Amino acid sequence: MTDRCPGGLDREFLERFAREAGRPGAVVTWLNHWSLLHADWPALSRMRLIGFDGTLLQMVLHHHGHRVGRSSADLVLPIVLDEVLAPDDRVALIGAAPGVAAAAAGRLGRHPAIVFDGYGGLEALLADPSALVDVAPRLVVIGLGAGLQERVALQIHEWLPDAAVVTAGGWLDQLDHAEQYFPGWVHRMRLGWAWRIVHEPRRLCGRYTIEAARFLLGAGALVELLETIGPFNGLGIDRCTAPGPAGRWDGTGAAPAASAALLRGARRPGA
Protein backbone atom coordinates (compact mmCIF):
# COMPACT_ATOMS: atom_id res chain seq x y z
CA MET A 1 0.00 0.00 0.00
CA THR A 2 1.11 3.54 -0.52
CA ASP A 3 1.68 5.63 2.60
CA ARG A 4 -0.95 8.33 2.68
CA CYS A 5 -2.31 10.63 5.31
CA PRO A 6 -4.91 13.10 4.03
CA GLY A 7 -4.00 16.69 4.68
CA GLY A 8 -5.25 18.32 7.84
CA LEU A 9 -5.07 15.13 9.93
CA ASP A 10 -2.70 14.55 12.83
CA ARG A 11 -0.07 12.24 11.37
CA GLU A 12 1.77 11.84 14.67
CA PHE A 13 -1.44 10.82 16.44
CA LEU A 14 -2.32 8.27 13.72
CA GLU A 15 1.17 6.78 13.88
CA ARG A 16 0.84 6.41 17.63
CA PHE A 17 -2.53 4.68 17.22
CA ALA A 18 -1.08 2.43 14.52
CA ARG A 19 1.77 1.32 16.78
CA GLU A 20 -0.74 0.33 19.47
CA ALA A 21 -3.10 -1.35 16.99
CA GLY A 22 -0.25 -3.35 15.48
CA ARG A 23 1.13 -4.69 18.74
CA PRO A 24 1.15 -8.49 19.07
CA GLY A 25 -1.92 -9.49 21.06
CA ALA A 26 -3.83 -6.25 20.40
CA VAL A 27 -7.61 -6.47 19.94
CA VAL A 28 -8.86 -3.18 18.51
CA THR A 29 -12.14 -1.76 17.29
CA TRP A 30 -13.68 1.61 16.40
CA LEU A 31 -17.02 3.16 17.22
CA ASN A 32 -19.30 5.72 15.67
CA HIS A 33 -22.82 6.61 16.81
CA TRP A 34 -24.39 3.77 14.80
CA SER A 35 -22.04 1.01 15.87
CA LEU A 36 -22.41 2.13 19.49
CA LEU A 37 -26.20 1.77 19.22
CA HIS A 38 -25.74 -1.77 17.88
CA ALA A 39 -22.81 -2.79 20.06
CA ASP A 40 -22.38 -6.17 21.70
CA TRP A 41 -21.46 -4.76 25.10
CA PRO A 42 -19.87 -7.89 26.61
CA ALA A 43 -17.62 -8.20 23.56
CA LEU A 44 -16.95 -4.46 23.37
CA SER A 45 -15.90 -4.40 27.02
CA ARG A 46 -13.11 -6.88 26.26
CA MET A 47 -11.47 -4.88 23.46
CA ARG A 48 -7.96 -3.76 24.31
CA LEU A 49 -8.27 -0.44 22.47
CA ILE A 50 -11.39 1.38 21.22
CA GLY A 51 -10.99 4.30 18.85
CA PHE A 52 -13.64 6.81 17.76
CA ASP A 53 -14.17 7.71 14.13
CA GLY A 54 -17.63 9.29 14.13
CA THR A 55 -17.93 13.08 14.28
CA LEU A 56 -21.27 12.99 16.10
CA LEU A 57 -20.00 10.56 18.73
CA GLN A 58 -16.81 12.58 19.18
CA MET A 59 -18.82 15.76 19.75
CA VAL A 60 -20.87 14.01 22.44
CA LEU A 61 -17.73 12.59 24.10
CA HIS A 62 -16.12 16.05 24.10
CA HIS A 63 -19.26 17.44 25.74
CA HIS A 64 -18.81 14.86 28.51
CA GLY A 65 -15.15 15.80 29.00
CA HIS A 66 -13.45 13.08 26.94
CA ARG A 67 -11.07 14.72 24.45
CA VAL A 68 -10.33 11.74 22.24
CA GLY A 69 -8.51 12.05 18.94
CA ARG A 70 -9.98 11.15 15.55
CA SER A 71 -8.93 7.81 14.05
CA SER A 72 -10.50 5.16 11.82
CA ALA A 73 -9.60 1.89 10.15
CA ASP A 74 -9.03 3.53 6.77
CA LEU A 75 -6.59 6.02 8.32
CA VAL A 76 -4.75 3.67 10.69
CA LEU A 77 -4.49 0.35 8.86
CA PRO A 78 -2.41 1.66 5.92
CA ILE A 79 0.16 2.88 8.47
CA VAL A 80 0.10 -0.48 10.28
CA LEU A 81 0.67 -2.29 6.98
CA ASP A 82 3.38 0.06 5.70
CA GLU A 83 5.29 0.94 8.85
CA VAL A 84 4.46 -1.38 11.76
CA LEU A 85 4.53 -4.80 10.12
CA ALA A 86 7.62 -6.41 8.62
CA PRO A 87 7.54 -6.79 4.81
CA ASP A 88 6.93 -10.54 4.93
CA ASP A 89 4.38 -10.53 7.75
CA ARG A 90 1.21 -12.39 6.78
CA VAL A 91 -2.21 -10.74 6.91
CA ALA A 92 -5.68 -12.30 7.12
CA LEU A 93 -8.77 -10.50 5.83
CA ILE A 94 -12.16 -11.69 7.08
CA GLY A 95 -15.48 -10.29 5.89
CA ALA A 96 -17.42 -8.71 3.01
CA ALA A 97 -19.17 -10.49 0.14
CA PRO A 98 -17.49 -13.36 -1.72
CA GLY A 99 -14.66 -12.02 -3.86
CA VAL A 100 -14.43 -8.61 -2.18
CA ALA A 101 -11.81 -9.50 0.43
CA ALA A 102 -9.77 -11.30 -2.21
CA ALA A 103 -9.81 -8.20 -4.41
CA ALA A 104 -8.92 -6.01 -1.41
CA ALA A 105 -5.99 -8.32 -0.63
CA GLY A 106 -4.55 -7.44 -4.02
CA ARG A 107 -4.03 -3.88 -2.76
CA LEU A 108 -1.97 -4.94 0.26
CA GLY A 109 1.23 -4.97 -1.77
CA ARG A 110 4.09 -6.80 -0.10
CA HIS A 111 2.12 -8.73 2.53
CA PRO A 112 1.06 -12.34 1.83
CA ALA A 113 -2.67 -12.60 2.55
CA ILE A 114 -5.29 -15.23 3.31
CA VAL A 115 -8.95 -14.29 2.94
CA PHE A 116 -12.31 -15.50 4.22
CA ASP A 117 -15.52 -13.87 3.02
CA GLY A 118 -18.16 -12.86 5.56
CA TYR A 119 -20.63 -15.56 4.54
CA GLY A 120 -19.69 -19.17 3.79
CA GLY A 121 -16.03 -18.40 4.38
CA LEU A 122 -16.71 -17.14 7.89
CA GLU A 123 -18.93 -20.10 8.75
CA ALA A 124 -16.27 -22.54 7.54
CA LEU A 125 -13.58 -20.70 9.50
CA LEU A 126 -15.55 -20.81 12.75
CA ALA A 127 -16.25 -24.51 12.25
CA ASP A 128 -12.58 -25.31 11.57
CA PRO A 129 -9.98 -22.55 12.19
CA SER A 130 -7.00 -24.65 11.08
CA ALA A 131 -6.67 -22.85 7.73
CA LEU A 132 -6.15 -19.59 9.61
CA VAL A 133 -4.17 -20.92 12.56
CA ASP A 134 -1.72 -22.81 10.33
CA VAL A 135 -0.89 -19.62 8.42
CA ALA A 136 -0.29 -17.74 11.71
CA PRO A 137 -0.93 -14.22 10.37
CA ARG A 138 0.71 -11.29 12.13
CA LEU A 139 -2.40 -9.12 11.52
CA VAL A 140 -6.05 -10.13 11.22
CA VAL A 141 -8.48 -7.54 9.80
CA ILE A 142 -12.18 -8.25 10.36
CA GLY A 143 -14.73 -6.34 8.29
CA LEU A 144 -18.15 -7.40 9.56
CA GLY A 145 -21.13 -5.63 11.10
CA ALA A 146 -21.12 -4.00 14.53
CA GLY A 147 -21.26 -6.54 17.32
CA LEU A 148 -20.46 -9.54 15.16
CA GLN A 149 -16.99 -8.29 14.27
CA GLU A 150 -16.09 -7.78 17.94
CA ARG A 151 -17.28 -11.29 18.83
CA VAL A 152 -15.28 -12.78 15.97
CA ALA A 153 -12.23 -10.69 16.95
CA LEU A 154 -12.28 -12.16 20.44
CA GLN A 155 -12.55 -15.70 19.06
CA ILE A 156 -9.62 -15.05 16.69
CA HIS A 157 -7.63 -13.71 19.62
CA GLU A 158 -8.23 -16.97 21.47
CA TRP A 159 -6.85 -18.90 18.49
CA LEU A 160 -4.01 -16.50 17.68
CA PRO A 161 -3.00 -14.72 20.91
CA ASP A 162 0.16 -13.24 19.35
CA ALA A 163 -1.59 -11.68 16.35
CA ALA A 164 -2.90 -8.13 16.21
CA VAL A 165 -6.66 -8.38 15.62
CA VAL A 166 -8.37 -5.25 14.29
CA THR A 167 -11.97 -4.67 13.19
CA ALA A 168 -12.54 -2.59 10.10
CA GLY A 169 -16.27 -2.23 9.43
CA GLY A 170 -16.72 -1.42 5.75
CA TRP A 171 -13.02 -0.86 4.99
CA LEU A 172 -12.67 -4.07 2.95
CA ASP A 173 -15.50 -2.97 0.65
CA GLN A 174 -13.93 0.49 0.37
CA LEU A 175 -10.49 -0.98 -0.33
CA ASP A 176 -11.99 -3.14 -3.07
CA HIS A 177 -13.12 0.08 -4.82
CA ALA A 178 -10.05 2.23 -4.22
CA GLU A 179 -7.00 2.27 -1.98
CA GLN A 180 -8.02 5.73 -0.72
CA TYR A 181 -11.84 5.65 -0.61
CA PHE A 182 -12.24 9.12 0.90
CA PRO A 183 -10.56 12.10 -0.80
CA GLY A 184 -8.33 14.15 1.48
CA TRP A 185 -10.71 17.12 1.54
CA VAL A 186 -13.51 14.88 2.86
CA HIS A 187 -11.40 13.97 5.90
CA ARG A 188 -10.28 17.57 6.40
CA MET A 189 -13.84 18.86 6.44
CA ARG A 190 -15.21 15.90 8.46
CA LEU A 191 -17.67 15.07 5.67
CA GLY A 192 -17.18 11.32 5.54
CA TRP A 193 -20.83 10.83 6.51
CA ALA A 194 -21.99 12.95 3.55
CA TRP A 195 -19.62 11.17 1.14
CA ARG A 196 -20.98 7.80 2.22
CA ILE A 197 -24.62 8.92 1.92
CA VAL A 198 -23.98 10.07 -1.65
CA HIS A 199 -22.31 6.77 -2.55
CA GLU A 200 -24.52 4.42 -0.49
CA PRO A 201 -27.84 6.26 -0.02
CA ARG A 202 -30.14 3.28 0.41
CA ARG A 203 -28.06 1.74 3.18
CA LEU A 204 -26.89 4.86 5.01
CA CYS A 205 -29.55 7.58 4.87
CA GLY A 206 -31.34 6.20 7.91
CA ARG A 207 -28.09 5.77 9.79
CA TYR A 208 -27.29 9.47 9.62
CA THR A 209 -30.85 10.72 10.23
CA ILE A 210 -33.20 8.48 12.24
CA GLU A 211 -30.45 6.51 14.00
CA ALA A 212 -28.50 9.69 14.71
CA ALA A 213 -31.57 11.09 16.49
CA ARG A 214 -31.92 7.84 18.46
CA PHE A 215 -28.30 8.11 19.50
CA LEU A 216 -28.69 11.70 20.72
CA LEU A 217 -31.72 10.76 22.80
CA GLY A 218 -29.74 8.11 24.66
CA ALA A 219 -26.27 9.63 24.43
CA GLY A 220 -25.80 10.32 28.13
CA ALA A 221 -26.53 6.73 29.15
CA LEU A 222 -24.33 5.36 26.35
CA VAL A 223 -21.37 7.50 27.44
CA GLU A 224 -21.84 6.28 31.02
CA LEU A 225 -21.67 2.69 29.74
CA LEU A 226 -18.49 3.47 27.80
CA GLU A 227 -16.94 4.90 30.96
CA THR A 228 -17.39 1.53 32.68
CA ILE A 229 -15.26 -0.28 30.06
CA GLY A 230 -11.94 1.37 30.85
CA PRO A 231 -10.03 4.64 31.06
CA PHE A 232 -10.22 7.24 28.32
CA ASN A 233 -7.02 8.74 26.98
CA GLY A 234 -6.15 10.65 23.83
CA LEU A 235 -6.40 7.50 21.69
CA GLY A 236 -9.84 6.47 22.94
CA ILE A 237 -10.58 3.81 25.55
CA ASP A 238 -7.30 2.08 26.28
CA ARG A 239 -7.57 -0.98 28.52
CA CYS A 240 -3.80 -1.43 28.37
CA THR A 241 -3.64 1.16 31.16
CA ALA A 242 -6.39 -0.45 33.25
CA PRO A 243 -5.41 -1.84 36.69
CA GLY A 244 -3.79 -5.26 36.50
CA PRO A 245 -0.40 -6.96 36.47
CA ALA A 246 2.23 -4.47 35.34
CA GLY A 247 -0.57 -2.19 34.14
CA ARG A 248 -1.20 -4.47 31.14
CA TRP A 249 -4.48 -5.82 29.83
CA ASP A 250 -4.48 -9.56 30.54
CA GLY A 251 -7.13 -10.64 28.04
CA THR A 252 -9.00 -12.66 30.64
CA GLY A 253 -12.59 -13.75 30.28
CA ALA A 254 -14.42 -16.69 28.80
CA ALA A 255 -13.98 -17.25 25.09
CA PRO A 256 -17.07 -16.41 23.03
CA ALA A 257 -19.01 -19.37 21.67
CA ALA A 258 -18.00 -20.31 18.14
CA SER A 259 -19.88 -21.23 14.94
CA ALA A 260 -23.67 -20.78 14.90
CA ALA A 261 -23.90 -19.10 18.30
CA LEU A 262 -21.27 -16.55 17.32
CA LEU A 263 -23.12 -15.67 14.11
CA ARG A 264 -26.48 -15.18 15.80
CA GLY A 265 -27.91 -11.75 14.95
CA ALA A 266 -25.10 -11.11 12.45
CA ARG A 267 -25.06 -7.92 10.38
CA ARG A 268 -22.65 -8.93 7.66
CA PRO A 269 -22.36 -5.68 5.64
CA GLY A 270 -19.54 -3.58 7.03
CA ALA A 271 -20.25 -0.74 9.45
C-alpha positions in Angstrom: 0.0 0.0 0.0 1.1 3.5 -0.5 1.7 5.6 2.6 -0.9 8.3 2.7 -2.3 10.6 5.3 -4.9 13.1 4.0 -4.0 16.7 4.7 -5.2 18.3 7.8 -5.1 15.1 9.9 -2.7 14.5 12.8 -0.1 12.2 11.4 1.8 11.8 14.7 -1.4 10.8 16.4 -2.3 8.3 13.7 1.2 6.8 13.9 0.8 6.4 17.6 -2.5 4.7 17.2 -1.1 2.4 14.5 1.8 1.3 16.8 -0.7 0.3 19.5 -3.1 -1.4 17.0 -0.2 -3.3 15.5 1.1 -4.7 18.7 1.1 -8.5 19.1 -1.9 -9.5 21.1 -3.8 -6.2 20.4 -7.6 -6.5 19.9 -8.9 -3.2 18.5 -12.1 -1.8 17.3 -13.7 1.6 16.4 -17.0 3.2 17.2 -19.3 5.7 15.7 -22.8 6.6 16.8 -24.4 3.8 14.8 -22.0 1.0 15.9 -22.4 2.1 19.5 -26.2 1.8 19.2 -25.7 -1.8 17.9 -22.8 -2.8 20.1 -22.4 -6.2 21.7 -21.5 -4.8 25.1 -19.9 -7.9 26.6 -17.6 -8.2 23.6 -17.0 -4.5 23.4 -15.9 -4.4 27.0 -13.1 -6.9 26.3 -11.5 -4.9 23.5 -8.0 -3.8 24.3 -8.3 -0.4 22.5 -11.4 1.4 21.2 -11.0 4.3 18.9 -13.6 6.8 17.8 -14.2 7.7 14.1 -17.6 9.3 14.1 -17.9 13.1 14.3 -21.3 13.0 16.1 -20.0 10.6 18.7 -16.8 12.6 19.2 -18.8 15.8 19.7 -20.9 14.0 22.4 -17.7 12.6 24.1 -16.1 16.1 24.1 -19.3 17.4 25.7 -18.8 14.9 28.5 -15.2 15.8 29.0 -13.4 13.1 26.9 -11.1 14.7 24.5 -10.3 11.7 22.2 -8.5 12.0 18.9 -10.0 11.1 15.5 -8.9 7.8 14.0 -10.5 5.2 11.8 -9.6 1.9 10.2 -9.0 3.5 6.8 -6.6 6.0 8.3 -4.8 3.7 10.7 -4.5 0.3 8.9 -2.4 1.7 5.9 0.2 2.9 8.5 0.1 -0.5 10.3 0.7 -2.3 7.0 3.4 0.1 5.7 5.3 0.9 8.9 4.5 -1.4 11.8 4.5 -4.8 10.1 7.6 -6.4 8.6 7.5 -6.8 4.8 6.9 -10.5 4.9 4.4 -10.5 7.7 1.2 -12.4 6.8 -2.2 -10.7 6.9 -5.7 -12.3 7.1 -8.8 -10.5 5.8 -12.2 -11.7 7.1 -15.5 -10.3 5.9 -17.4 -8.7 3.0 -19.2 -10.5 0.1 -17.5 -13.4 -1.7 -14.7 -12.0 -3.9 -14.4 -8.6 -2.2 -11.8 -9.5 0.4 -9.8 -11.3 -2.2 -9.8 -8.2 -4.4 -8.9 -6.0 -1.4 -6.0 -8.3 -0.6 -4.5 -7.4 -4.0 -4.0 -3.9 -2.8 -2.0 -4.9 0.3 1.2 -5.0 -1.8 4.1 -6.8 -0.1 2.1 -8.7 2.5 1.1 -12.3 1.8 -2.7 -12.6 2.6 -5.3 -15.2 3.3 -9.0 -14.3 2.9 -12.3 -15.5 4.2 -15.5 -13.9 3.0 -18.2 -12.9 5.6 -20.6 -15.6 4.5 -19.7 -19.2 3.8 -16.0 -18.4 4.4 -16.7 -17.1 7.9 -18.9 -20.1 8.8 -16.3 -22.5 7.5 -13.6 -20.7 9.5 -15.6 -20.8 12.7 -16.3 -24.5 12.2 -12.6 -25.3 11.6 -10.0 -22.6 12.2 -7.0 -24.6 11.1 -6.7 -22.9 7.7 -6.2 -19.6 9.6 -4.2 -20.9 12.6 -1.7 -22.8 10.3 -0.9 -19.6 8.4 -0.3 -17.7 11.7 -0.9 -14.2 10.4 0.7 -11.3 12.1 -2.4 -9.1 11.5 -6.1 -10.1 11.2 -8.5 -7.5 9.8 -12.2 -8.3 10.4 -14.7 -6.3 8.3 -18.2 -7.4 9.6 -21.1 -5.6 11.1 -21.1 -4.0 14.5 -21.3 -6.5 17.3 -20.5 -9.5 15.2 -17.0 -8.3 14.3 -16.1 -7.8 17.9 -17.3 -11.3 18.8 -15.3 -12.8 16.0 -12.2 -10.7 16.9 -12.3 -12.2 20.4 -12.6 -15.7 19.1 -9.6 -15.0 16.7 -7.6 -13.7 19.6 -8.2 -17.0 21.5 -6.9 -18.9 18.5 -4.0 -16.5 17.7 -3.0 -14.7 20.9 0.2 -13.2 19.4 -1.6 -11.7 16.3 -2.9 -8.1 16.2 -6.7 -8.4 15.6 -8.4 -5.3 14.3 -12.0 -4.7 13.2 -12.5 -2.6 10.1 -16.3 -2.2 9.4 -16.7 -1.4 5.7 -13.0 -0.9 5.0 -12.7 -4.1 3.0 -15.5 -3.0 0.6 -13.9 0.5 0.4 -10.5 -1.0 -0.3 -12.0 -3.1 -3.1 -13.1 0.1 -4.8 -10.1 2.2 -4.2 -7.0 2.3 -2.0 -8.0 5.7 -0.7 -11.8 5.6 -0.6 -12.2 9.1 0.9 -10.6 12.1 -0.8 -8.3 14.1 1.5 -10.7 17.1 1.5 -13.5 14.9 2.9 -11.4 14.0 5.9 -10.3 17.6 6.4 -13.8 18.9 6.4 -15.2 15.9 8.5 -17.7 15.1 5.7 -17.2 11.3 5.5 -20.8 10.8 6.5 -22.0 12.9 3.5 -19.6 11.2 1.1 -21.0 7.8 2.2 -24.6 8.9 1.9 -24.0 10.1 -1.7 -22.3 6.8 -2.6 -24.5 4.4 -0.5 -27.8 6.3 0.0 -30.1 3.3 0.4 -28.1 1.7 3.2 -26.9 4.9 5.0 -29.5 7.6 4.9 -31.3 6.2 7.9 -28.1 5.8 9.8 -27.3 9.5 9.6 -30.9 10.7 10.2 -33.2 8.5 12.2 -30.5 6.5 14.0 -28.5 9.7 14.7 -31.6 11.1 16.5 -31.9 7.8 18.5 -28.3 8.1 19.5 -28.7 11.7 20.7 -31.7 10.8 22.8 -29.7 8.1 24.7 -26.3 9.6 24.4 -25.8 10.3 28.1 -26.5 6.7 29.2 -24.3 5.4 26.4 -21.4 7.5 27.4 -21.8 6.3 31.0 -21.7 2.7 29.7 -18.5 3.5 27.8 -16.9 4.9 31.0 -17.4 1.5 32.7 -15.3 -0.3 30.1 -11.9 1.4 30.9 -10.0 4.6 31.1 -10.2 7.2 28.3 -7.0 8.7 27.0 -6.1 10.6 23.8 -6.4 7.5 21.7 -9.8 6.5 22.9 -10.6 3.8 25.6 -7.3 2.1 26.3 -7.6 -1.0 28.5 -3.8 -1.4 28.4 -3.6 1.2 31.2 -6.4 -0.5 33.3 -5.4 -1.8 36.7 -3.8 -5.3 36.5 -0.4 -7.0 36.5 2.2 -4.5 35.3 -0.6 -2.2 34.1 -1.2 -4.5 31.1 -4.5 -5.8 29.8 -4.5 -9.6 30.5 -7.1 -10.6 28.0 -9.0 -12.7 30.6 -12.6 -13.7 30.3 -14.4 -16.7 28.8 -14.0 -17.3 25.1 -17.1 -16.4 23.0 -19.0 -19.4 21.7 -18.0 -20.3 18.1 -19.9 -21.2 14.9 -23.7 -20.8 14.9 -23.9 -19.1 18.3 -21.3 -16.5 17.3 -23.1 -15.7 14.1 -26.5 -15.2 15.8 -27.9 -11.8 14.9 -25.1 -11.1 12.5 -25.1 -7.9 10.4 -22.6 -8.9 7.7 -22.4 -5.7 5.6 -19.5 -3.6 7.0 -20.3 -0.7 9.5 
